[in-house]
Amino acid sequence: MSQDNLVKFQCKECRSINYFSKKNKKVIKVKLEMKKHCRKCGKHTMHKEVK
């Protein structure tokens, strides 16, 4: 993946970074939020994009 399009997703509950994805930063200006499975918490939680 290209480093300039790479975004990290952090669990809101335990603050661990679990997922990586890419997005077009020129088109999408808002930070993404998704409900993903956290391996550390052991359940589905909200994950928010971080720097």
C-alpha positions in Angstrom: 0.0 0.0 0.0 1.1 3.5 -0.7 2.1 5.4 2.5 0.3 8.6 1.6 -3.1 6.8 1.3 -2.6 4.6 4.4 -4.9 5.1 7.4 -4.9 3.4 10.8 -8.0 2.4 12.8 -7.8 2.5 16.6 -10.3 0.9 18.9 -12.2 3.5 21.0 -12.4 1.2 24.1 -8.8 -0.2 24.5 -7.0 2.3 22.2 -5.1 -0.4 20.3 -4.4 0.0 16.6 -5.9 -3.1 14.9 -6.6 -2.3 11.2 -5.0 -0.5 8.3 -6.8 0.6 5.2 -6.4 3.2 2.4 -8.5 6.1 1.4 -8.4 8.9 -1.1 -7.7 11.9 1.1 -8.4 14.4 -1.6 -12.0 13.3 -1.9 -12.9 12.2 1.6 -12.1 14.9 4.2 -13.8 13.4 7.3 -12.3 10.8 9.5 -13.7 7.3 9.0 -15.5 5.3 11.7 -16.3 1.6 11.4 -17.6 -1.1 13.7 -14.8 -3.8 13.6 -13.8 -6.8 15.7 -11.1 -5.9 18.2 -8.8 -8.9 19.0 -7.7 -7.3 22.3 -11.3 -6.6 23.6 -12.7 -9.8 22.1 -15.8 -8.0 20.7 -17.1 -5.7 18.0 -16.3 -2.1 18.9 -16.2 1.2 17.1 -12.8 2.0 15.4 -11.9 5.5 14.4 -9.2 6.7 12.0 -6.1 8.1 13.6 -2.9 9.7 12.2 
